Amino acid sequence: MQNKKHNVNKVANREALIGVGLVIFNFVWWYGFAYGLGSKDPEEYKYIVGLPDWFFYSCVIGLIVMIVLVIVVIKVFFVEIPFDDEEGEEK
């Protein structure tokens, strides 16, 4: 029982670290485009679909990239863990 509990904790910790990595990636993406392209004079902004390019890349494209990344990460790296109490079933 202890070994199984240890494995569940190990998987949960790994998946939590992956989640933190995704959050950090999202922040770096957003910050890089928002402050990288957005630090220019507003008269120099380029517009995409009526939005300033910094906003379009940081918020619109960033959202799409994060949705795709989360789907891929869940399908590739996450595993299903049964939360049933097997010890209770054995008794």
N, C-alpha and C positions, 0 to 999 in steps of 0.2 A: 504494500500500500504506500509506504513512504517513497519508494522509487517512482511510482506513478505520479505522486504528488509533486515530486521534484521535477519530473519531466514536464508536467503541466505548468509549473512556475517558470521553467526555463523557456518554454514556448511563449508564454505570456510576456515574459521580459523581452524576448527577441522581438515580438510583434509590437510591443510598446516602443522600443527603440526605433523600429521602422517608422512608426507613426510620428515620433518626434523628428526623425529625419525628413519626413514629408512636410511637416510644419516648417522646419528650418528652410527647406528648399523653396516652399511657397513664399516665405518672408523675403528671402534673398531675391527671388524672381520679381516680386512686387516692388521691393525697395529699389532694385537695380533699374527697372524701367520707369517707375514713378519719379525717382529723384535723378536718374541719369538723363532721361529725355525731358523730364518736367522742369529741370532747373534752368532751361533757356528762357529768354524773354518771350512772353506770350504771343507777341507778334510774329515770332519765328516758328510757332507750332505748325506742324503738318496735321491734317485732319483725315481720319479714316472713318467712313460711315457717319460723318458728322461729329465724331469724338476726337479730342486731341490724341495724337499718336501715343503719348505716354500713358494715357488712361486706357486706350484700346489694348495696348500690349500688356500692361500691368494687370488690369482687371478683367477684361473680356477674354483675351487669349490665355491669361494666367488661370482663369477659372476652367477653361476647356482643358488645358494641360493638366491641371490638378485632378480633374474628374477622370481623365484617361489614366494618369499615374496611379490613382487610388484603385481603380478597377484592375489594372495590371498587377499591382502589388498584392491585392487581395487574392487574385486568382493564382498567382505564382508563389508567393511567400507565406501566406497565411494557411493554417491547417485547422480543420474542425476538431474541436475538443469536446468530447461528451462531458456534460456536467451532471450526469446521473450518479447517484450515490451507489456504486457497485457493492460497497461493503454492506449496505442495508439489504441488498438483494440476496447476499450470500447467507444471511442469518435466517 
